[in-house]
Amino acid sequence: MNIVNNRLRMLRESIGYSQMKLAELFGIGQSSIFRYENGGSSAPFNVLIKYADFFDVSLDYIFGRTDNKEGKLYQCKPKIENNPPEMEKFIEMCFDPNSPMNERLKDTLRQMLKEGNY
């Protein structure tokens, strides 16, 4: 039995629900809950999302990526290494080339995009 199966079972048992009761709430068969908890089959994504929503836990927790039920493993801030050419053109158009602050403003905007602080 893998960690997902264990977590699904532990979540259900933590509130004292039977497999049948949870199956009724999720609109699936009790035998499906049995198979998901015992490794007979993998729960589809839509069912995993139902677990996460119902038990108010993250999918990271269900998948065993963290023991923190809230799943705050990382910040959802993709790292932008280089700005795409379209973004560079946009940045160039944003500021008056005759302004003494032109380069500084462009550099600041590039840095903000790189850090994801936009």
C-alpha positions as CSV (number, residue, x, y, z in Angstrom):
1,M,0.0,0.0,0.0
2,N,1.4,3.4,-0.9
3,I,1.2,6.7,0.8
4,V,-1.8,8.0,-1.2
5,N,-3.8,4.9,-0.2
6,N,-2.8,5.4,3.5
7,R,-3.6,9.1,3.4
8,L,-7.0,8.6,1.9
9,R,-7.9,6.0,4.6
10,M,-6.5,8.1,7.4
11,L,-8.5,11.2,6.3
12,R,-11.7,9.2,6.2
13,E,-11.1,7.5,9.5
14,S,-10.1,10.8,11.2
15,I,-13.7,11.9,11.1
16,G,-15.2,8.5,11.7
17,Y,-16.9,8.1,8.3
18,S,-17.5,4.7,6.8
19,Q,-16.5,4.0,3.2
20,M,-20.2,3.9,2.4
21,K,-20.8,7.4,3.9
22,L,-17.9,8.9,2.1
23,A,-18.9,7.2,-1.2
24,E,-22.4,8.7,-0.9
25,L,-21.0,12.2,-0.3
26,F,-18.6,11.9,-3.3
27,G,-21.2,10.3,-5.6
28,I,-19.2,7.1,-6.2
29,G,-19.5,3.5,-5.2
30,Q,-18.3,2.2,-1.8
31,S,-16.2,-0.4,-3.7
32,S,-14.3,2.4,-5.4
33,I,-13.4,3.9,-2.0
34,F,-12.3,0.4,-0.9
35,R,-10.1,0.0,-3.9
36,Y,-8.5,3.5,-3.5
37,E,-7.7,2.9,0.1
38,N,-6.4,-0.7,-0.4
39,G,-4.3,-0.1,-3.6
40,G,-6.7,-2.0,-5.9
41,S,-6.8,1.0,-8.1
42,S,-5.7,4.6,-8.2
43,A,-8.1,7.4,-7.4
44,P,-8.7,9.6,-10.5
45,F,-7.9,13.3,-10.2
46,N,-11.5,14.4,-9.8
47,V,-11.8,12.1,-6.7
48,L,-8.5,13.3,-5.2
49,I,-9.7,16.8,-5.6
50,K,-13.0,15.9,-3.8
51,Y,-10.9,14.5,-0.9
52,A,-8.7,17.6,-0.8
53,D,-11.7,19.9,-0.8
54,F,-13.8,17.9,1.6
55,F,-11.0,17.4,4.2
56,D,-9.5,20.8,3.5
57,V,-6.1,19.5,2.8
58,S,-3.7,20.0,-0.1
59,L,-2.9,17.5,-2.8
60,D,0.7,17.8,-1.7
61,Y,-0.4,16.3,1.6
62,I,-2.4,13.5,-0.1
63,F,0.5,12.6,-2.4
64,G,2.9,12.6,0.5
65,R,5.0,15.5,-0.6
66,T,4.5,17.1,2.8
67,D,3.2,16.2,6.2
68,N,1.8,19.7,6.5
69,K,-1.9,19.3,5.5
70,E,-2.0,22.9,4.2
71,G,0.8,21.9,1.8
72,K,2.8,25.1,1.9
73,L,5.8,23.6,0.3
74,Y,6.6,26.5,-2.0
75,Q,5.4,29.8,-3.2
76,C,3.6,29.7,-6.5
77,K,6.0,32.2,-8.1
78,P,7.5,30.9,-11.3
79,K,11.0,32.1,-11.7
80,I,11.4,34.1,-14.9
81,E,15.0,33.9,-15.9
82,N,14.8,35.9,-19.1
83,N,11.9,38.1,-20.3
84,P,10.4,36.9,-23.6
85,P,11.1,39.2,-26.6
86,E,7.5,40.4,-26.5
87,M,7.9,41.6,-22.9
88,E,11.2,43.3,-23.8
89,K,9.3,45.3,-26.5
90,F,6.6,46.1,-24.1
91,I,9.1,47.4,-21.5
92,E,10.8,49.6,-24.1
93,M,7.4,51.1,-25.0
94,C,6.4,51.9,-21.4
95,F,8.8,54.7,-20.7
96,D,9.8,57.9,-22.3
97,P,13.3,57.4,-23.9
98,N,14.1,61.1,-23.2
99,S,13.5,60.7,-19.5
100,P,16.6,60.7,-17.3
101,M,15.0,57.8,-15.3
102,N,14.3,55.7,-18.4
103,E,16.9,53.0,-17.9
104,R,16.4,52.8,-14.2
105,L,12.7,52.3,-14.6
106,K,13.1,49.6,-17.2
107,D,15.7,47.8,-15.0
108,T,13.4,48.0,-12.1
109,L,10.5,46.6,-14.1
110,R,12.7,43.7,-15.4
111,Q,13.8,42.9,-11.9
112,M,10.2,42.9,-10.6
113,L,9.2,40.5,-13.4
114,K,12.2,38.3,-12.7
115,E,11.3,38.1,-9.0
116,G,7.6,37.5,-9.7
117,N,6.7,40.6,-7.7
118,Y,4.1,41.9,-10.2
